[in-house]
């Protein structure tokens, strides 16, 4: 009995070492993508608030994965994710509506040399139907977008979106969410107007869709944020909706206080 157990122990040790080495390589790949000189200088300035290396490593993003980014907006994270998976994995953007999809396709096509073969898919807010093939994504990421879902006139939009995320992922796949934190003791009604949302709201939406909360990180937290600004989260940088009014005050706060949640689709 001793020899087979010893042999098994050696295999297990080698396996653990292999996993550790793979994790280190993936971490290095993410750091290299963030450090790439091809990134927009204005975007790089936001790294100190958005912590992309730590955030993507927390979500377990790897170059070989199929990564779905929901509502990439101006492409702040796209500029990191698409080159990261180029030639090894796949980058998919997920947006509502054909017009927005067409605009994004044109934008991504203009960066094909850097981004490689990207795809743009649609999510119908009215029905929850998504064109991402079911069970094909390793990771679905959404950065500062769940509040946009909650601010829609239709209160069921957010729940439909989370169910679409769940359907898109493989069993064991990860949903990574970063958003502006509304403290739990503040009025939930502010989720409709301020851009801030409660952690408990996101956890509820995810769990109702079938996800399990795996981990959470404080990497994007900001203790200077009081969460009660005149124009909500848009008072702070980079938006500065009040323009020059109290600009130095809000610049000193920095970008918003954010929660970072990692959900898993059960196997």
C-alpha positions, -999 to +999 in steps of 0.1 A: +000+000+000+028+023+007+043+025-028+011+033-046+003+060-021+037+075-025+034+075-062+000+092-060+015+118-036+042+125-062+017+129-090-005+152-068+025+173-060+035+176-096-001+185-105-002+212-079+031+226-092+017+226-127-014+245-116+007+270-098+030+275-128+001+279-151-015+305-127+018+324-125+020+325-163-016+337-166-009+364-140+021+375-160+001+376-192-024+399-176+003+422-163+019+423-198-015+432-214-020+460-189+015+473-194+013+472-232+024+505-248-006+503-272-030+512-245-045+547-246-026+570-222-058+584-208-069+549-200-036+540-183-041+570-160-072+552-146-052+521-136-046+535-101-083+535-095-094+504-114-065+480-106-069+459-138-041+434-130-054+426-096-090+426-108-085+403-137-063+379-118-090+378-090-115+367-116-091+341-130-090+355-165-065+336-188-054+341-224-068+308-235-104+315-224-135+327-241-142+360-224-175+378-227-175+415-218-210+429-212-215+466-222-178+474-229-187+511-234-157+531-244-136+500-244-115+506-213-112+469-205-115+458-241-081+474-247-067+449-222-089+419-228-089+416-265-051+416-270-048+393-239-068+365-256-057+372-292-048+340-310-053+318-279-088+325-267-118+346-279-131+380-270-168+385-273-186+418-266-223+417-255-245+447-261-282+455-264-296+461-298-284+458-334-274+494-339-250+494-310-237+461-321-230+474-356-212+504-343-191+483-320-182+459-348-170+487-369-149+501-341-133+467-333-127+459-370-106+491-371-083+476-344-081+440-358-043+441-360-042+446-323-073+428-311-075+399-335-107+381-343-134+396-320-171+390-320-201+412-310-233+396-297-266+411-286-287+408-255-324+417-259-334+436-228-371+430-234-368+392-236-334+383-222-325+365-254-288+365-261-269+355-293-240+341-273-241+303-278-252+287-245-225+271-224-195+284-244-180+312-223-154+307-196-158+341-181-185+369-183-173+402-171-192+434-164-175+465-151-197+493-136-228+483-156-253+466-133-265+500-122-274+507-158-296+476-158-313+487-126-320+522-140-340+509-169-378+515-169-385+478-170-376+464-135-370+429-149-342+438-172-314+431-146-328+397-138-330+388-175-294+399-180-281+377-152-300+347-165-284+354-199-250+355-183-257+322-166-268+306-199-237+318-218-212+303-193-199+268-192-205+248-159-178+261-136-176+294-155-171+327-137-192+359-137-171+389-125-189+420-114-175+454-104-198+482-096-203+513-075-211+504-039-242+519-022-239+512+015-265+487+028-279+513+053-287+538+025-321+541+008-324+514-019-343+539-041-310+556-048-301+526-070-324+541-096-308+575-098-273+577-082-253+550-101-246+534-068-261+500-060-260+476-030-238+446-029-268+426-016-288+436-048-262+421-071-258+390-049-296+385-050-298+389-088-269+364-093-282+338-069-317+340-084-301+333-118-284+302-104-249+315-095-230+309-063-210+337-047-174+323-047-153+352-035-152+389-031-123+414-031-118+449-017-093+458-044-116+484-059-128+498-026-124+535-018-129+546+018-128+583+008-161+580-011-191+592+009-216+579-016-238+610-013-227+634-041-250+659-058-249+641-092-244+607-078-213+587-090-210+610-120-199+638-096-165+620-093-138+615-118-136+607-146-170+623-154-170+654-132-206+663-140-203+695-119-174+705-141-152+729-122-174+732-091-155+716-062-134+698-087-103+696-064-125+681-037-138+653-059-104+647-075-090+641-040-117+614-035-109+597-068-131+572-085-160+556-067-160+530-040-166+497-057-173+461-048-157+433-067-177+400-067-168+366-083-197+343-090-195+307-103-220+287-123-222+253-105-208+223-123 
